[in-house]
Amino acid sequence: MKNINRKSLIWFLSIFVLFLFSSCVEDQELDKAVLKFDDKNIFIMNLSLGFIMFGVALQLKVGDFKRVLIAPKSVLVGFVSQFIALPFLTFLVIWIFKPMPSIAMGMMIVAACPGGNISNFMTSLAKGNTALSVCMTAIASICAVFMTPFNIEFYGKLYPATKKILEDVNVDFFDMLEILGLILVIPLVLGMAVRFYKPKIADLLHKFTHYGSMLIFGLIIVFAFVANMDLFLKYIHLVIFIVFAHNAIGIYTGFSLARLFKLPSKDQKTLAIETGIQNSGLGLGLISTFFYSVEGVGGMAIVAGWWGIWHIVSGLSLAYFFRNRSL
């Protein structure tokens, strides 16, 4: 166990070296880039995100929420890790290393999002606590409606460079609250209602929505890349290592908090995955909805888009690493 702690600390410190190296590379043209989305594309993207949430909700039951009352410790630690610790550490890293404003804003948006829709599958693959993962998905989906816009606005306005972006865009907290309610809460309620009243139909639909959601998530990332291909090809080298480091911070945050509070081994695996697998598709949806027409935000979509690809690779690698290990 001590050997694992020593190795993970060395690994974590090396991430900061990567971050320091990456944040020193600047290209001022990136912060002048404008994203290429129109109203029709934004509507399709948000509709797709709603479908993904509906697919997740088809496997949720009221009992998943009751677990919070039965065994609240792991869920509470997971909430702190996902919505408090990761956004705070993201802000701290941005304050120390000072990446370009649009990249900093992209990192804040991704860190403010709830866990990704594929975290349940990865937790199962890692032999973690799948019930806890499902419960956290349910809780995070509800909490994200308020916590995501709160963290974006709070930390975004604390850092001068990102504060200017928010002022230029004039992002309204309640507008973001409304969009997240439409994307997360309505599909969640509909999906859980189908599960409660028509469980057989829910089982049938889930077979299609489970893989369909993964396909749609991939298509959202591909769509964002295709729509802004010139930006990605020109500037991807500026964010590769930053996203590597940021994702590693998320994984290590969940893992460390779980160990700090002496949670069971399966719960440690689960929290590492839940905090490291962010809903970057939702981040892209928010970026395309609120920032698409403003100069100076090109780095946001590149950060969120690369997150969407990389966290699948890192999450699956972590799941296989955890699979036959007791922490």
Secondary structure, DSSP 8 states (H G I E B T S, - for coil): -HHHHHHHHHHHHHHHHHHHHHHT---TTGGG------HHHHHHHHHHHHHHHHHHHTT--HHHHHHHHHSHHHHHHHHIIIIIIHHHHHHHHHHHH---HHHHHHHHHHHHS-B-TTHHHHHHHTT--HHHHHHHHHHHHHHHHHHHHHHHHHHHHHSHHHHHHHHHHT--HHHHHHHHIIIIIHHHHHHHHHHHH-HHHHHHHHHHHHHHHHHHHHHHHHHHHHHTHHHHHHHGGGTHHHHHHHHHHHHHHHHHHHHHTT--HHHHHHHHHHHHSB-HHHHHHHHHHHSTTSTT-HHHHHHHHHHHHHHHHHHHHHHHHHHT---
